[in-house]
Amino acid sequence: MTRYLVSDDNPGGMKLEDILLALRAEVLVRCTKISGDMRPEALHVLANNVKVLEHLTAAIELASDSTSTLNRAFGPSEAGRGGPPRIGVA
């Protein structure tokens, strides 16, 4: 059973790309808050966060591509309304 992602067990869940978009937005807010701090530790954390943002952006693109592939092949997901998964087993 998934806790966050939409599935037949969790019809109120979110799509992976939506979760990743929300995470990226939160990391951006944190970056903004520390962007003026010139201490070495803050600069290090900011540099790490920029790398995390790059990885999140790549993950968002992959998740969106998977959704597009499934939509083209099988139509829109019905999992949010209790329907079966489009691929795999329930």
Secondary structure, 3 states (H helix, E strand, C coil): CCCCECCCCCCCCECHHHHHHHHHHHHHHHHHHHCCCCCHHHHHHHHHHHHHHHHHHHHHHHHHHHHHHHHHHHCCCCHHHCCCCCCCCC
